[in-house]
Amino acid sequence: MYLRLSDEPILVKSFPRDWECIIVADPKIENMLDVTEGFKAGGVAVMNTKKRPDEVRLKVEPSKVGVVDATGISLSIFGPRAIPITSTAMISAFAKTTGLVTLGSLVKSVEAEWSGRIAELNVEVMSRAYDQTEVLGSGGGLT
């Protein structure tokens, strides 16, 4: 899965190359395949892991690494599930690591989409993930 972000209209419809940012939402993935295939050196990596940022080893050197235990946060707030819900935690980690999105704007989008207990739980996940994301490096390589 991929996502293109731009302030300008995106006219390219092909599969992207030269990734500027990778988000690894499932900690088992990095042991199964090369998550850096197509990743630009000097880009940004956001990882769901219990590792510290200085313990993350990738084949391509990023300029910045953000790590968060999104699985642990999800399990502690949503409870056990066959597949832990890590998406809101990971988008918060992306926000903290890159600075491209504020936590406040993420909270507003969740509250616009959901209400009641579902919104509350997702906001709690996002807030905790944002607070617990550890970032190593500077710059960011995102254009």
C-alpha positions, -999 to +999 in steps of 0.1 A: +000+000+000+012+035-007+002+071-003+013+102-021+012+135-003+015+169-020+003+205-018+001+203-056-022+182-078-008+146-082-010+136-118+013+105-117-008+074-114+019+047-115+034+028-086+059+052-069+097+047-068+122+065-046+102+065-014+109+095+008+092+079+038+084+044+049+059+034+076+062-001+089+029-007+107+035-045+114+067-052+133+069-087+117+071-073+082+108-062+085+118-099+091+098-111+061+108-087+034+131-058+025+110-028+037+136-004+022+132-016-014+127+017-033+134+038-002+156+069-008+187+072+013+182+102+037+144+096+039+123+091+070+114+057+085+085+053+110+085+019+127+061-001+149+087-017+172+098-020+208+133-011+197+148+023+204+155+044+173+193+037+175+186+000+174+167+001+141+189-013+113+178-008+077+196-015+045+191+021+034+202+048+058+174+072+068+180+107+080+154+103+107+138+073+124+107+074+145+097+044+166+066+035+187+052+004+201+019+008+183+009-028+188+014-025+226-006+008+227-034-007+206-036-038+228-037-018+260-065+005+248-086-016+224-079-049+241-067-082+225-076-087+188-066-112+161-050-082+143-042-052+165-055-019+152-023+002+148-033+027+121-042+056+144-010+050+164+012+049+133-003+081+118+005+099+151+041+085+150+043+098+114+031+132+126+056+134+154+085+121+133+079+144+103+062+174+116+040+175+085+008+170+104-002+182+139-017+160+165-046+185+167-055+180+131-054+143+135-077+145+165-101+167+145-103+142+117-110+113+140-137+133+158-152+143+124-153+107+113-164+089+145-182+098+177-187+085+212-165+057+226-149+049+192-136+084+188-124+086+224-104+054+221-088+064+189-079+098+202-064+081+233-044+058+210-032+087+189-022+109+219-004+081+237+014+071+205+024+107+198+038+111+233+057+078+232+072+081+197+110+084+200+127+102+171+164+100+161+179+122+135+171+155+119+162+169+086+138+145+070+143+142+033+106+148+026+100+172-003 
